[in-house]
Amino acid sequence: MSHDRRNFLKAGVTLGASFLATPAFSINPTPSNATANGITKGGKTNVKHRTLGSGKHSLEVSALGLGCMGMSYHRSFIPDKKSMIAMLRKAVDMGVTLFDTAEVYGPYTNEALVGEALAPLRKKILLCSKFGFNIQNGQMAGLNSRPDHIREVVEQSLKRLRTDHIDLLYQHRVDPNVPIEDVAGTVKDLIKEGKVRRFGLSEAGAENIRKAHAVQPVTALQSEYSLMWRKPEEDVLKVCEELGIGFVPYSPLCRGYLSGFIHERTKFIAANDNRATLPRYTPEAIKANWVMIDVLTEFGNQRGLTATQVALAWLLAQKPWVVPIPGTTKPAHLQENLWSADIAFTTEELKQITEAVTNIKVVGDRYTGEQLKQTRN
Ligand SMILES: NC(=O)c1ccc[n+]([C@@H]2O[C@H](COP(=O)([O-])OP(=O)(O)OC[C@H]3O[C@@H](n4cnc5c(N)ncnc54)[C@H](OP(=O)(O)O)[C@@H]3O)[C@@H](O)[C@H]2O)c1
């Protein structure tokens, strides 16, 4: 029996008849009219809202944000700029308020794209960006969260984003050479100066989250979290719950894998796609992990949902303060993704799918080498 088949049968034991039983989940038809944080009420909003963070450090956002990185960086082809500008504006029309970019995406070009597209709609949206790398000759050259560097990066990001403030500024990776308290203190000063509204961390470990939060309350932790990478459940999600910090899963579709559109013949353009170097995207790993797609597809087919929607709805069901930021370059995919916010699984369904995926052993590391060392610090 092949490895794929064995894995699928193992998962199928848990799935079995219950997946084929009459689906009980519901799709909520009621659009949300909620608005806060000074965002102008759009009127066309059809996406529910969620809150990241607590009290005066909170941010009310669309239940899913839009990850903008792939529009110009690390997702192989770079689509035509005009189409991406139209797509970003369309996203606002569709109710997305949270837009995610970073200095290092491109580098620089992604912030510039987002800035150009969204400047006319600035009052309706929240811009999130990140600092934390040295960039030399257009390449990432190690970490740098020194206070003077953070300030320089923010000044440049504001220009590229065509705005006078960044709504949520993340440290992209913890810098072992700079105490996290100094980083939090610098962002605190930038908040006082009105250049930044809220503070976030990315891939930080529990201890650094606590230390940073004591200096400047953290609104959101943005770290990888999906059905293929559930490590945050072991520690940082609990810390976020305790401290009232929101959680923003990045790569919530495992860089496209959970859509079922990536297969063993998919070619990643190495010059602009980190998946070409990641063990989880070798043809062997893609094939070995296919059982996950089988599970999502089977569950979705019974309910008129795509694998992507099941994967996103599962994340949204984990906690009401989880706000995934799937990336896409296609308005049709964006619509499909946003509809996942209207899916409410029953407790039993959530248990069934969670058990089924927990039985699958995911093949291939998510990061290696330097990239791995920079995570969960
Ligand atoms: N903080 C960090 O360190 C960090 C790291 C990585 C990413 N991020 C952020 O997280 C965002 C998302 O992450 P990501 O791009 O790595 O991974 P992702 O959101 O898991 O996957 C994006 C990929 O999925 C495909 N996709 C999206 N919706 C789809 C659908 N409905 N059907 C089929 N395919 C679909 C997209 O292709 P199409 O364009 O064809 O739809 C794209 O190639 C980024 O844009 C970035 O803002 C942050």
The ligand as an ORCA input file, in Angstrom:
! r2SCAN-3c Opt
* xyz 0 1
  N       5.330     37.833      9.208
  C       5.952     37.025      8.370
  O       7.080     36.620      8.587
  C       5.255     36.608      7.108
  C       5.762     35.558      6.327
  C       5.073     35.185      5.176
  C       3.913     35.854      4.819
  N       3.451     36.880      5.576
  C       2.214     37.606      5.235
  O       1.169     36.651      5.091
  C       0.529     36.820      3.820
  C       0.026     35.491      3.292
  O       1.044     34.512      3.315
  P       1.533     33.664      2.052
  O       1.338     34.386      0.780
  O       2.879     33.171      2.419
  O       0.645     32.350      2.082
  P      -0.905     31.961      1.950
  O      -1.766     33.113      2.197
  O      -1.023     30.753      2.788
  O      -0.987     31.496      0.446
  C      -0.904     32.378     -0.621
  C      -1.009     31.567     -1.897
  O      -2.269     30.905     -1.915
  C      -2.910     31.115     -3.156
  N      -4.343     31.272     -2.883
  C      -4.943     32.176     -2.049
  N      -6.287     32.016     -2.041
  C      -6.535     30.995     -2.895
  C      -7.722     30.356     -3.314
  N      -8.917     30.735     -2.857
  N      -7.627     29.336     -4.196
  C      -6.417     28.931     -4.670
  N      -5.242     29.499     -4.308
  C      -5.310     30.522     -3.423
  C      -2.323     32.375     -3.732
  O      -2.280     32.275     -5.140
  P      -3.218     33.225     -6.065
  O      -2.508     34.526     -6.117
  O      -3.240     32.477     -7.342
  O      -4.547     33.298     -5.391
  C      -0.911     32.422     -3.130
  O       0.050     31.871     -3.980
  C       1.605     37.475      2.952
  O       1.041     38.178      1.876
  C       2.302     38.384      3.930
  O       1.605     39.608      4.032
  C       4.097     37.250      6.722
*
